[in-house]
């Protein structure tokens, strides 16, 4: 036997959570060919792994990296993900993907892409169907492995435009037909973004009926929940459990977190207390059970799992989420295309009506009608808890990183007026960070600590690759941060279990075969890292740094990262269609 690559004397964490063991790992072609003592075997290349850990490549099942995968230069965009050890991702999350492209309601879809990606996508989209998009990605070559979910929001937009009405039988029939096409083309399942427009307009009946199509094709139903606020997150989880039960489909709960939302003045008091505790925590670290807030939800999920419900969860090691600024606006204000949105933002009376909806809206279940939407974060978190993440134009680069309150002070305007004016100047292309205090706050990050160490929770980046603005630090450091901070420094979780939550667990949730475990016959997706030095070098305000401690990244047998740098050519990634072996 002749091998192309051998990792010699590695400490192998195989991805299952079992006790690590020391052995050589041999690679031939795209697969792991041998594990054991391989010093007698001829090999083209040998790598000394005696002072490092070898584990499966990290599998990121909640990302928006697919929104860059269609670009001919995708290896450039994907480099930070690969440099941190990610070898496989699943995109199309939160109800959004780059296909299927609607013919009858194309304008609304393209408007969304424009807002989110910061540029007109028409020149880059050379397909209509989901299958054609996958073929384009596959033919031009991929720097890493990727699967894509069928996007509920885009499918709904095809059938109903930007309507906030409930779907009737004819509309649902249209959605089912389009979803079936996506699944037959190889979609991993269907994703929903139930906190976003237009997904928030759907009801449980619509979701369940669509999930039956997912069941028929052996896919997974993933959900950005209808709410993550303390007053209704339980109902939001129960909704997807209902879908799981009635449609008999595996469910993945996306990026679990918790936002306090209490009645009346209690909410203002809670956020004032959080900010005060945060200020103290910056100077003197002290134990505080803020992570217990999400524990009842995790306990509830564990009970369901114990009863046999196929439910998965994922979470991010960060203190701030992000999305496009218009997602925080009342859904009715987003109807009619960007010209109508622009008109509303430009007309004083209509701008005032939007502001009134934000200030006086009540986030009550089921968050579908009028001013009850749950992502009213401009009210819930306040203008001091929302920060500018990215703008497209050079003239406004100086406002990146400012809170909306600070933007108002900077522009000598009321915060909401300053935000609306910025949206007009940027043609809607503004993304915001959202947090209870400030992005990067270690105190607020304690709130997700319980999720990150829970055995049912996979680790994800929720990254989006724009090429401009201020990216989330997780785009550069998600897994090194998790392994360096939560494993080595805080000792909150063992290394083997942390690797399981980053490899075989997400592979199981998405039905990825022959990946996520160091095993003979599996694809050779591998990461070699130093457990003593692996760490993030990124911060929220300065994220553009590759991590320390990652020695080698191998994708389908091709060494993409080594001591000489990043080598994405020839592009070794594979498009993963549902059911692929």
N, C-alpha and C positions, 0 to 999 in steps of 0.2 A: 504494500500500500504506500502510495505517495500522497502527502498532504500539501496543500497550498499554504496553510497557516497553522502554527501551533502556539498556543499560550502555555508556557512552561511553568509548572509548579504553582498554579494559581490557587488562592483560597476561594472556592466556588460557593457562592450563595445562589442556589439554582432557581430561585423565584417562588418556590413552594412554601417557604418559611421553615423548612427543615434545617437541622444543624449543618453548618458549613463544613466542607471537607476539602482536602488539598489533592489536586490532580492536574494533569495536562488536559487541554481541550484542543482537539484537532478539527480543522475546517477544510472541507473539500467542496469546491463549487459554492453553491448557495447554502449548504447545510452543515450542521455539526456532524462530523463523520466518526469521531472517536473521543472517548473520555477515559483516562487512565494514565499509565506510564507509557509515554510515547517517545522516550529519548532514543529508541532504536529505530524509529520510523523516519524515513526520508521526508524532508519538508522544505518547501521553497523559502519560507520565512518563519523565523522563530522569535517570539517576544517573551522576554523574561518577566513573569508575572508574580515572582516570589514574594514581593512586598506589596501586593495589591489584591483587591477583591475583583473577581470576575462574576458578572451577573447578567441576566437577560437585559436587552435594551429596554429602556423605559417606554411604557405605552400610555400615551396621553389620549384619553377617550372623550375629553371635553375641551375642544379648541375650535378656533375659527381659521386655522391655518389653510383650510381648503380654499379660502377666499384669496389666497395667493398662489395656490397650486396650479391654477390655470395659466399663470404667467410663464412665458418662455424662459425667463430668468429666475424661475422659482428657487434654484439652489442658493442664490444670494439672499433671498428673503428667509429661507429656512435655516440658514447657518446657525443662528443663536439657539434654535431648538435642538439641532443635531449636536452642537458643541456641549450641551448639557446632558447628553446621553439619550435623548429621545430618538428612537428608531422607527416608531409606528405611531400614527395618530388616527383618530376618528373625528371627522369634521361634519359640517352640516348641522351644527347644534343650534338650539334655541329657536327652531322653526325657520332657519335661514340657510340657504345654500345658493350656489351660482346657477342652479337649474332645478326644475324645468323652467325655461323662459316662456312666459305667457305670450300668446299672440294677441288676444283680445284685451288684456289689461297690462300690457308691457310697461306702460308709462309709470305705473305705481311701483312696479318691481325695480325698474331702473332708477327711480328716484331714491328708493331705499338703498340700493347699492352705492349710489352717488354720495348720500349722506354718510354712510358707514365707512366707505373706503376712500373718500376724499377726492374722487375723480370719476369722470365719465367712463363707465365700463363697456359701453357699446363697441369701441374698437377692439376690445379683448375677447368679446363673446362671439364665438363662431358656431353656435349650436342653438337648438331649441329644447330637445329632449334631454332628460337626465342621462340616458345611455350615451348620447352623443358627447355630452360633457366628459363623462368618464373616459370615452375613447380618445378625446383630444388630450386629456391629461396623460393617458397611458402612452400615446404615440410620441409626444414631445419629450417624454422621459421625466422621471421623478427622483428627486434627491433622497427621499425616504418613503417608507411604506405608508399608505393612506387608504382608509375607507371613508365613505360619505353616507350620511343619513338623508333620507328624503325629508324635505322641509315643509312642515305643516303650514306655516305662515305664507310661504310662496304658493303652495298648492291652493290654499284658501283664496289668495289674491287672484289666482287664475280664474277661479269659479265666481268670485263675488267682488272683485276689485277691492276698493277700500271701504266697503260697506261694514257697518258695525251691527247689522241685523243678524239674527239667528239663521243658520242654514236651514233651508227646507229640503224636502225630498229630492227635487231636481238638482239643487246645488250640491247636495251630498253625493248624489249619483255621479256628478261630474268629478268631484274630489276623489271619490273611490277609484274611478277609472284612471285618473292621472297617477294616484298613488300606486295602483297596481302596475302601471308602466314603469314607475321608478323602482319598485321592488323587483320586477322581472329583469330589469337592467343590472341589478346587483346592489341596490341600496342596502345598507346594514340594518335599516329599520326606519322609523319615522321619529323626528324630533319635534318638540313643541316649545313655543315661547309664550306661555300663557300670561305673562306679565306685560307683554309687548302688544302693541297694535300691529297687525290685525288679529293675532292669535287670541288675545283677551276676549274677543267677541264670541268665541266658540263656547258651546256648553258641553256638559259631560256626555250627553247623547251623541253629539257629533264626534267627539274624541273616541268614544267607545266603538262607534261604528267604523271609524277609520282604523282603529287598533285591531279590529277583526281581520282587516286586510293584511296587516303586519303579522298577525298570528298565522294566517294562511301561508305566508311566505317564510315563516320561521325567523322573523326579525325581532328587534327590540324596540320598545316604545320609550323614548327619553323625554324628560320634561324639565324645562325651566319652569318652576312652579308658578301658580297663579298669585302666590304671595309668599314672602319670606318674613313678613311682619309678625310680631309676637301675638297679635290679636287674631290672626287668621291662618297662620302657617299650618296649624293642625288640620284645618279644613282643606287646605291645599294638598297636603300629603294624602288625606283620605280620598280626595278626588282621584288621584292617580292610582291609589290602591283599588278603588272601584273599577277603574279601567282595567287594571291588572286582573282582577277577579272575573269581571264580566266578559272580557275579550280573551281571557286565558293567554296573556302575553307577558313576557318579561318586561319589567319596568326599571328604568334608570332615573333616579332623582338627581338632577344636576346641581352642582356647586352649592351644597347645603350650607346656609348661613342663617343668621338670626338678626333681625332689626327690631329694637324696642318700639312698640306703638301702644301707648296706654291712653285711657280716656281723659279728656279734658286737660286740666293743667298738669296732670301727672306726667305727661310725656315731656313737657318742657322741663319739669323738675328732674326727670330721669336723665335727659341729655346734659343738663347743667351739672348734675352729679358725675356723669361719665367724664365730662371735660375736666372737672376738678380732680377726680381720681387720676385721670391721665396725666395731668400736670405734675402731680406728686410722683407718679410712677416713673417719669422721666428722670427724676433726681434720686429716687430711692425705690428699688424694686421690692415689691411686697406681694405676698400671696393674696389673690382675690378670686373668688369662685365665679367669675364672669362666664367661664366656659360651661358652667352648669345650666345656662339658659337653654341651650340646644339639647341637653341630655334627655329630657322627656321624649323628644322626637326620635332620638336614637334608640331609646329603650322601646318605644312603640314599634319602630321598624324591626328591631331584633325579635320582638315577639311574633311579628308577622313572618319573618324569615324562618323562625322556629316552627311556625305552622305550615311552612311549605310554600309561602308566597315567593316568587322569583323577583325579589326587589334588590336593586343595587343603589349605591349612593356614591357621590364623589365630592371632593372639596379641594380648596386651594389654600396654600400656606401664605396668606397675605391679609392685610388689614383693610384693603379697599377694592371694591369692584369698579367696573367702568362700563359705560355704554354711550350711545349718542345722545346729545342734549335733548333732542326732541322727544325721546322716550319718556321724559319727565313731564311732558305736556299732556293735557287732557286729550283723550283719543279723538273726540269730535273736532278738535282744532287741527288734526293732521289729515283730514279728509280733503279730497279734491285735487291732489297733486301739489307740487311745490309752488306753483303760481298762486294757488289759493292760500297756502300757508304763508307765503311771503306777503300777500295782501293783508292777512289777519295780523301779522306781526307789524306791519307798516301803518295800520289804521288804529289810531289811539283808542277808539271805543272797543274795538275787537281785542286789542292787546290788553286792555283793562278787564275785559270779560275773561280772558285766559288767566290773568293774574287772580281774579276773584275766584275762579274755579280751583286754582291751586291753593289759595289761602283758606277757602271755606269748604273745599271738598272733604268728604268723609270716606275713608278707605274701608268700606263695609263689604262683606261677602255677598255675592260672588264677584265683585269688582268688574262688572261688565257694563253697567249702565250709567249714563250721565257722568257725574264727577266722583265716582266711587273707585276709580282705578287705583291699584295698590302701589304702583311705581310713582306715586306723588312724592318723590324724594325731596323736591324743593321745599315742600312743607315739612315732611317728616324729619329730614336731616338738617334743613335750613340752608340758607345761602352760604353759611360758613362751613357746611359739610359737603359741599360739592365743588370740585376743583377742575380747572381746565386742563385736559390731558393733551388735546391736539387741536390745531387749526391747520388749514391748508396753505393760506397765503403767508408770504414773508412779512407783510406789514403788521401782522398781529402776533408774530412769534413771541413778542415780549410779554404777552399775557399768559403764556403756558405756565402752569404751576400755581397760578393765583386762584384763590377761592372766588366764588361769584361775589361775595361781599367785598373782597379786595379788588375785584374787577370794577365794581361800582365806585369804590374810593379812588381808584386809579383814573377812572374816566369822569369822575365828578358827576355821577348819575346814580339813580336808585339801582340796586343790584339787579332787579328783574329787567329793567329797561336796558341796562348795560348788556345783559345776556341776550336779549332780543336784538339789540343793535349789532352785537357780534355775530349772531346767527345770520342776519341780513347781509353783513359784509362778507361772510364766509359761504354764502349760498347754502346754509344749513349744515355745513361740514364742520361740526364742532363735537368732540367727544369729551365726556366728563368722568372724572373719578368720583366715587361716592363713598362716604365714610362718616362714622359718628363723630369723629374728631378731626384727624388729618391723615392723609395717605402716609403709610409707613409707621403708624403709631403701634409700638409693641404692646401697649396696654389693650388696644382694641383687638389685636391679633390673638390675644388670649381667648377671645370669644369663639374662635374656630379651633382651638386646641383640642377640645373634646372630640370634634369631628375628625380631626387629622389622625388621631390615635385609635379611633374606633375600628374594629376588625372588618366591618362591612363597607368602609369608605375607601375608595380608590383616590389617588392623588392626581390632580389635573392642573393645567396651566390657565385655561380659558383665554388663551392668547389670540391676538389678532395682529396680523403683520401688515403694517401700513407703509413703512418706509419713510415716515415723517412723524412729527409730533413727539410726545413723550410716551413711550411704550410702557406697559406694565413690566415691572422688574421680573415677573414670572416668565416672561418671554426669554429671559437670559438665565434664570437661576432656580426655577421651581424645584427640581429634584436635588441639585447640590445643596440648596438651602434646607430642604427637608432632611437630608441625610446628615448634613453638617450641624445644623442647629438643633433639630428635634431629636436626633439619635445621639450624636457625639456630645454636644454641649449640654443640652437639657436632660438627656437620658430619659426621655418620656416614652420611648419605644425602642425595641431591639432592632439591630440592623437587619436581620433576616426577615422580620415582620414588616419593616419599612419597605424592603425590596419587594416582598410579596404584594404589598398594597400598590406598588408602582409597576408591577409586571404581570404576574399570573392572575391577580384579581381582576384588573381591568380587561385582560384577555378573556377571562371567563364571562364577564358581564356582556361583552360584545360578541361572544361566540367566535373569537379569533383562534383558528386552529394552528397548531405547530409553531406557536409563538408564545413568549412569556415564560419560558422555562428552559434552562440549560439541560438539554436532553438529546441524545443521539437521534438523528433524523429530523429534528426541528430546524427551522431556518436559523442561520448563524447571524442573529441580531444580538450583539454582545456589547457590554460596557466594561472596561477595565478602569478601576479608580482606586485612589489611595484613601482608605477610610480615616487616616490620621490628618489628612490635609484638605479633603474635599470641603468646599465652602463656597458661598456666594461672595462675589465682589461687587454686586449691584446694590443700589439703593433706589428708593422711589424717585428721588430727584436726579439721580445719576445712574440709570440702569444699563448703560451701554458697555458692559464689561462681561467677558466670558468668565466662567467660574474657574477656580483652582481645583486641582486634584483629579480631573478627568484625563486619563492617559490615552486611552484608545476607544473609539466607537466603530463598531463593525455593523454594516447593514447588508444582509444577504450575502455574507462572506467577503464583502469589499471593505477594506479599512478606509473609513471616511475621515477619521481624526487620528492623528498620531503626533509624535514629537515634532514633526516637520510642519504641522498645520492641518488645514482642511482640504480634503480631496474628493469633491462630489462627482467628478467625472471619471469614468462613464457613470451616468446616473444609475445607482443600484436599486432604487426603490421599486416597490411593486404596488400596483393598484389592487386593493383587496375588495373583492365583491363578496356579498353575503354567500356563505357556503363554501368559499374557496378553502382548499386544503393547503 
